[in-house]
Amino acid sequence: MTREQKIRYAAESSHHSIDSIRRIADRNEENLDLMVKVADGLAEQNLRERAMSMS
């Protein structure tokens, strides 16, 4: 995933704007990687919850 894709993904998965995510990433690239990991975890949790509600 490119840096810009990570920024968009993190913004879409949170209540933050693309610009605010970009500013955070500009300060420290590790922050962007962490936000992507959190977004992945939230997406995974959402899928699990949806699967459980369907069963």
Secondary structure, 3 states (H helix, E strand, C coil): CCHHHHHHHHHHCCCCCHHHHHHHHHHCHHHHHHHHHHHHHHHHHHHHHHHHHHC
